[in-house]
Amino acid sequence: MKIIKISAVLISSIFFGGSAFAGCAATAGFDKAMGELNLAELSQPLQSDISELSKDCKSILHTGKSMDNIDSCVKALSIAKDNS
């Protein structure tokens, strides 16, 4: 019985650990895309809008959803690209 419990814990930790890494990798991809743009010259209101959208984007990315399918990610990148 102990072997079954230990196996279940190991399988769960591997599954959840892999999901967490996938979210971190996706967040890094978003950060890289934003880092390629010149955001320092944007107005303060635009920077604030991008910051709020980015927070929402990153929170959803950690669920495993693709960046291209998250409205806040698309909007943040669009605002940044259009104004930088």
N, C-alpha and C positions, 0 to 999 in steps of 0.2 A: 504494500500500500504506500509506503514511503517513496518507493521508486516512482510510482505514478504521480505523486504530489510534486516531487522534485522535477520530474520531466515536464509537468504542466507549468511550473514556475519558469523553467529554462525556456520552453517554447514561447511562453508569453513575453518574457523579457527580450527574446530575440525579435519577436514580431513587433513589439512596441519600440524597441531600439531602432529597428530598421525604418519604421514610420517616422520617428523623430529625425533621423538622419536625412530622409527624403525631404522633410519640411525645411531643414537647415540648408540643404543644397538648393532648393527652390528659392529660398530667401536670398541666398548668395547670388543667384542668377538675377534676381530683381535688383539687388544692390549694385551689381556690376553694370546692369543696363542703365541705372540712374547715375552711376559714377562716370559714365562716358559722356554725360551731358553737363553743360556749364550752368549749374543752378545758382551759383553765388551772385550772379548779376540780375537775378529775377527780383521782382518787387516783393516786399514782405507779405502782402496778401497772397500772392501766388505761392510763395514758399510755404506759408501756413497751410494752404489748400493741399499742396503736394505732401506735406508732412502728415496731415490727417488721413489722406487717401493711402499713403504708404503704411501707416500703422494698421489700417483695416486690411490692406492687401497682405501684409506679413502675417497677420493673425489668421487669415484664411489659408494662406500658403501652408501653414503648419498642419492643416487638416488633410493635406495631400492633393488638393485641387490644383489644376494647372494654371499658371500665371495668365495665360491667354484667355482663360474662362472666368476670370475674376474682374468684375467691372471696376473696382477701385484700383487695381493694378493697371488696367488699360487706360483709365482716365488719368492717373498720375503720370504715366509715361507719355501720354498724349499731350498733356499740359506742359510737361517739361520739354518735350521735343519741339512743340509749336512756339515756345517762348525763349528758347536758348540759342 
